[in-house]
Amino acid sequence: MIQGHEKKGQTPIQEIDIRDKSWLKTNIAYISMFIVIILWGSSWPVTRYVSTNELGTHPFTSAFIRMTFAIPFLLLAVRLIDGKLMFPRHLLKPIMILGFFQVAMHNFFFLSGLRFTSGSDGVLIINAGIAVITPILAHRAYKDEKLTRIRVIGIFISLLGVLLIFSLSPNENVENRILGNFLILGAATSWSIYTVYSRPIVREISPISYQLWAALFGWSYLALFALSEQINSPNLVITFDTGWRLAYLGVFAAAIAYTLYNVSIKHLGATRTAVIVNFAPLFGIFFSIVFADEEFSLVYPIAFLIILAGIYLVNKN
């Protein structure tokens, strides 16, 4: 025990138990979450590059390569954190189904959407889309997740932010902004399905083990879809620039980010972690403007604040 200097009759002015490491773990968790939102924010211009070059018409191939890079690192994370890979057999069917939505369909909509729209639009739309769709699905799935009046108000506020982006985005020099934004909403829908219906699974196995199994099943689906794309384009050549970007998306924006996110939840809790994640769009917009030469407009910070207010009300108890 380290104790501050004190005079007779005075109370101690400082007392720190060096055996208590909880403060260190909490600070590490905050740093980890800061890294997570940077990695997720930076993934938008990187994905935009992949989706607008030689793999633009091959979203399943892009997603398959990305997950091929991610899976070994997810396996390493399970080994280091959980010690062993857990998999209750009775969860096989739901994990197979949710792996399809979280890995195969989410990546398809994500990569396809950014072929047509800007990263600045996409990052705000997916954030708001998840905030709107998740509570609606949870309301139908669980008795303790009812849509209260305040949550409904939050949903409509988030939708207002989405409509603002659809109507006033400055980044119109894209292939098809409206189509791309709707595809991004598809990515939000698939992610929301995975999030809501994963609740009973993560009560039985660790989130990291679950993420690995979902990735493995999703990767197998992507392999089949990618094969069909290759049959139609047998002479497809992937450049080095696209290849290293897919490696970055797989290793850093997927495997490492998901691992740090799940570890942080243990020390910060789901609520504080979710609050931090909601600031990822700011980094997504910043990186898209700096590295993808997208235009900035006051529409983005205004839409972000509107969506953030809606998310706050949706998650308010």
Phi, psi and omega per residue, in radians:
M1 nan 2.264 3.076
I2 -1.826 2.288 -3.034
Q3 -2.226 2.463 3.128
G4 -1.236 2.742 3.127
H5 -1.152 2.408 -3.133
E6 -2.506 2.574 3.045
K7 -1.601 2.861 -3.121
K8 -1.069 2.282 3.111
G9 1.564 -0.097 3.122
Q10 -1.770 2.673 3.098
T11 -1.460 2.661 3.118
P12 -1.047 2.403 -3.135
I13 -1.617 -0.240 -3.137
Q14 -2.717 2.396 3.101
E15 -2.587 2.062 -3.107
I16 -2.219 2.209 3.073
D17 -1.584 1.894 -3.076
I18 -1.209 -0.208 3.100
R19 -1.440 -0.262 -3.133
D20 -1.493 1.878 -3.085
K21 -1.760 0.102 -3.080
S22 -1.103 -0.646 3.137
W23 -1.109 -0.628 3.126
L24 -1.188 -0.758 3.141
K25 -1.115 -0.661 3.128
T26 -1.138 -0.766 3.130
N27 -1.144 -0.681 3.087
I28 -1.101 -0.682 3.116
A29 -1.109 -0.703 3.101
Y30 -1.125 -0.744 3.100
I31 -1.096 -0.717 3.126
S32 -1.064 -0.742 -3.138
M33 -1.192 -0.576 3.061
F34 -1.105 -0.707 3.083
I35 -1.119 -0.702 -3.121
V36 -1.054 -0.845 -3.078
I37 -1.220 -0.472 3.038
I38 -1.212 -0.785 3.141
L39 -1.101 -0.785 3.128
W40 -1.198 -0.643 3.098
G41 -1.141 -0.709 -3.123
S42 -1.255 -0.304 -3.104
S43 -1.204 -0.373 -3.075
W44 -1.202 -0.919 3.097
P45 -1.171 -0.546 3.109
V46 -1.140 -0.812 3.114
T47 -1.130 -0.642 3.119
R48 -1.055 -0.706 3.103
Y49 -1.098 -0.838 -3.130
V50 -1.048 -0.709 -3.031
S51 -1.371 -0.189 -3.120
T52 -1.999 0.176 3.095
N53 -2.009 -2.488 -2.953
E54 -1.150 -0.346 3.124
L55 -1.750 0.244 -3.110
G56 -1.041 -0.652 3.128
T57 -1.651 0.210 -3.122
H58 -2.282 1.095 -3.083
P59 -1.111 -0.602 3.141
F60 -1.213 -0.644 3.077
T61 -1.124 -0.764 3.095
S62 -1.029 -0.825 -3.115
A63 -1.140 -0.670 3.129
F64 -1.095 -0.794 3.137
I65 -1.129 -0.740 3.128
R66 -1.003 -0.855 -3.104
M67 -1.240 -0.453 3.056
T68 -1.093 -0.664 3.063
F69 -1.254 -0.598 -3.022
A70 -1.320 -0.685 -2.966
I71 -1.035 -0.790 3.118
P72 -1.016 -0.645 3.141
F73 -1.292 -0.583 3.033
L74 -1.141 -0.698 3.099
L75 -1.099 -0.725 3.086
L76 -1.104 -0.701 3.118
A77 -1.099 -0.728 3.100
V78 -1.088 -0.738 -3.130
R79 -1.105 -0.736 -3.083
L80 -1.339 -0.632 -3.020
I81 -1.664 -0.847 -3.113
D82 -1.537 -0.438 -3.115
G83 1.494 -0.600 3.102
K84 -2.592 2.764 -3.112
L85 -1.613 2.039 -3.116
M86 -1.695 2.448 3.112
F87 -2.774 1.588 3.047
P88 -1.119 2.246 -3.047
R89 -1.079 -0.562 -3.103
H90 -1.207 -0.154 3.112
L91 -1.690 0.081 -3.061
L92 -0.995 -0.889 -3.067
K93 -1.096 -0.887 3.139
P94 -1.112 -0.607 3.125
I95 -1.187 -0.673 3.091
M96 -1.085 -0.747 -3.119
I97 -1.195 -0.808 -3.095
L98 -1.245 -0.522 3.029
G99 -1.102 -0.592 3.090
F100 -1.098 -0.778 -3.106
F101 -1.293 -0.810 -3.010
Q102 -1.276 -0.622 -3.071
V103 -1.762 -0.986 -3.041
A104 -1.221 -0.997 -3.045
M105 -1.292 -0.689 3.126
H106 -1.058 -0.804 3.132
N107 -1.134 -0.673 3.121
F108 -1.061 -0.897 -3.122
F109 -1.142 -0.686 -3.118
F110 -1.090 -0.897 -3.108
L111 -1.240 -0.654 3.116
S112 -1.193 -0.728 -3.116
G113 -1.069 -0.718 -3.098
L114 -1.351 -0.099 2.948
R115 -1.246 -0.556 -2.997
F116 -1.838 -0.447 -3.080
T117 -2.155 3.112 -3.104
S118 -1.546 2.757 3.082
G119 -1.150 -0.614 -3.135
S120 -1.122 -0.703 3.065
D121 -1.159 -0.856 -3.014
G122 -1.066 -0.730 -3.050
V123 -1.169 -0.593 3.094
L124 -1.339 -0.681 -3.115
I125 -1.157 -0.727 -3.125
I126 -1.191 -0.624 3.119
N127 -1.136 -0.799 3.118
A128 -1.211 -0.674 -3.139
G129 -1.052 -0.752 3.107
I130 -1.132 -0.682 3.132
A131 -1.127 -0.527 -3.128
V132 -1.482 -0.827 -2.995
I133 -1.329 -0.672 -3.076
T134 -1.034 -0.883 -3.135
P135 -1.140 -0.511 3.105
I136 -1.181 -0.784 3.102
L137 -1.149 -0.726 -3.137
A138 -1.111 -0.624 3.112
H139 -1.058 -0.673 -3.127
R140 -1.401 -0.427 -3.034
A141 -1.610 -0.561 -2.999
Y142 -2.311 2.454 -3.121
K143 -1.220 -0.464 -3.102
D144 -1.635 0.248 3.131
E145 -2.160 0.860 -3.079
K146 -1.275 2.624 3.097
L147 -1.441 1.768 3.087
T148 -1.381 2.981 3.131
R149 -1.054 -0.719 -3.111
I150 -1.166 -0.604 3.097
R151 -1.197 -0.689 3.112
V152 -1.101 -0.714 3.086
I153 -1.069 -0.750 3.112
G154 -1.072 -0.681 3.114
I155 -1.095 -0.788 -3.130
F156 -1.172 -0.605 3.081
I157 -1.144 -0.755 3.094
S158 -1.070 -0.713 3.104
L159 -1.101 -0.588 3.082
L160 -1.074 -0.713 3.085
G161 -1.108 -0.683 3.107
V162 -1.128 -0.782 3.134
L163 -1.083 -0.609 3.107
L164 -1.091 -0.731 3.140
I165 -1.201 -0.751 3.127
F166 -1.020 -0.655 -3.005
S167 -1.642 -0.505 -2.987
L168 -2.155 0.214 3.140
S169 -1.055 2.375 3.129
P170 -1.392 -0.262 -3.058
N171 -1.571 1.329 -3.135
E172 -1.668 -0.142 -3.129
N173 -1.477 1.008 3.115
V174 -2.274 3.012 -3.017
E175 -1.144 -0.820 3.141
N176 -2.829 1.545 -2.979
R177 -1.082 -0.741 -3.104
I178 -1.135 -0.803 3.104
L179 -1.065 -0.788 -3.137
G180 -1.066 -0.731 3.130
N181 -1.124 -0.663 3.098
F182 -1.191 -0.630 3.071
L183 -1.126 -0.661 3.080
I184 -1.111 -0.632 3.047
L185 -1.118 -0.543 3.031
G186 -1.121 -0.674 3.076
A187 -1.124 -0.683 3.097
A188 -1.130 -0.677 3.138
T189 -1.137 -0.808 -3.135
S190 -1.122 -0.656 3.108
W191 -1.188 -0.662 3.134
S192 -1.158 -0.693 3.081
I193 -1.044 -0.806 3.121
Y194 -1.077 -0.773 -3.090
T195 -1.119 -0.839 -3.053
V196 -1.176 -0.835 -3.024
Y197 -1.505 0.037 3.036
S198 -1.458 -0.234 -3.025
R199 -0.904 -0.876 3.133
P200 -1.216 -0.406 -3.109
I201 -1.283 -0.774 -3.079
V202 -1.280 -0.104 3.011
R203 -1.416 -0.258 -3.091
E204 -1.939 -0.537 3.082
I205 -2.275 2.821 -3.102
S206 -1.192 2.613 3.137
P207 -1.022 -0.598 -3.108
I208 -1.246 -0.736 3.068
S209 -1.094 -0.727 3.116
Y210 -1.088 -0.754 3.127
Q211 -1.041 -0.712 3.138
L212 -1.113 -0.817 -3.136
W213 -1.106 -0.748 3.108
A214 -1.071 -0.691 3.125
A215 -1.142 -0.707 -3.131
L216 -1.135 -0.784 3.113
F217 -1.179 -0.765 3.109
G218 -1.069 -0.674 3.114
W219 -1.088 -0.675 3.117
S220 -1.157 -0.660 3.067
Y221 -1.140 -0.763 -3.138
L222 -1.059 -0.608 3.127
A223 -1.053 -0.747 3.136
L224 -1.154 -0.788 3.141
F225 -1.168 -0.678 3.130
A226 -1.145 -0.616 3.118
L227 -1.081 -0.703 3.117
S228 -1.149 -0.627 3.082
E229 -1.153 -0.666 -3.119
Q230 -1.217 -0.562 3.100
I231 -1.091 -0.673 3.135
N232 -1.373 -0.376 3.138
S233 -2.363 1.260 -3.034
P234 -1.176 -0.354 -3.062
N235 -1.781 0.374 -3.133
L236 -1.117 2.290 3.123
V237 -2.076 2.243 3.140
I238 -1.772 2.145 -3.114
T239 -1.332 2.872 3.119
F240 -1.091 -0.691 -3.128
D241 -1.057 -0.721 3.099
T242 -1.246 -0.674 -3.104
G243 -1.072 -0.813 -3.111
W244 -1.239 -0.491 3.073
R245 -1.199 -0.685 3.067
L246 -1.140 -0.636 3.084
A247 -1.118 -0.725 3.107
Y248 -1.089 -0.789 3.136
L249 -1.099 -0.621 -3.127
G250 -1.339 -0.850 -3.034
V251 -1.371 -0.892 -3.013
F252 -1.555 -0.943 -3.057
A253 -1.307 -0.288 3.115
A254 -1.920 -1.283 -2.989
A255 -1.077 -0.960 -3.083
I256 -1.191 -0.739 -3.128
A257 -1.111 -0.790 3.137
Y258 -1.111 -0.671 -3.139
T259 -1.138 -0.861 3.130
L260 -1.086 -0.649 3.128
Y261 -1.099 -0.835 -3.113
N262 -1.189 -0.631 3.099
V263 -1.188 -0.678 -3.118
S264 -1.134 -0.609 3.140
I265 -1.010 -0.618 -3.125
K266 -1.071 -0.585 -3.045
H267 -1.772 -0.453 -3.110
L268 -1.816 -0.388 -3.055
G269 1.548 2.777 -3.068
A270 -1.158 -0.632 -3.063
T271 -1.176 -0.911 -3.121
R272 -1.125 -0.647 3.110
T273 -1.108 -0.747 3.138
A274 -1.110 -0.667 3.121
V275 -1.072 -0.762 -3.141
I276 -1.133 -0.743 -3.124
V277 -1.046 -0.553 -3.113
N278 -1.129 -0.201 3.103
F279 -1.631 -0.016 3.100
A280 -1.032 -0.630 3.117
P281 -0.998 -0.571 3.105
L282 -1.056 -0.727 3.115
F283 -1.241 -0.622 3.101
G284 -1.080 -0.747 3.106
I285 -1.157 -0.778 -3.123
F286 -1.046 -0.868 -3.114
F287 -1.160 -0.615 3.132
S288 -1.160 -0.674 3.122
I289 -1.216 -0.738 -3.070
V290 -1.297 -0.783 -2.989
F291 -1.797 -0.305 3.137
A292 -1.980 0.129 3.087
D293 0.970 0.659 3.089
E294 -1.480 2.720 -3.106
E295 -1.440 2.522 3.079
F296 -1.751 2.553 3.080
S297 -2.571 2.662 3.069
L298 -1.086 -0.260 3.080
V299 -1.010 -0.646 -3.068
Y300 -1.173 -0.928 3.101
P301 -1.117 -0.587 3.103
I302 -1.157 -0.810 3.108
A303 -1.096 -0.675 3.126
F304 -1.069 -0.789 -3.137
L305 -1.148 -0.673 3.101
I306 -1.117 -0.817 -3.138
I307 -1.127 -0.708 3.136
L308 -1.097 -0.697 3.090
A309 -1.107 -0.709 3.109
G310 -1.129 -0.733 3.128
I311 -1.103 -0.685 3.114
Y312 -1.052 -0.781 -3.117
L313 -1.214 -0.635 3.115
V314 -1.099 -0.639 -3.085
N315 -1.651 0.025 -3.130
K316 -1.308 2.275 3.127
N317 -1.358 nan nan
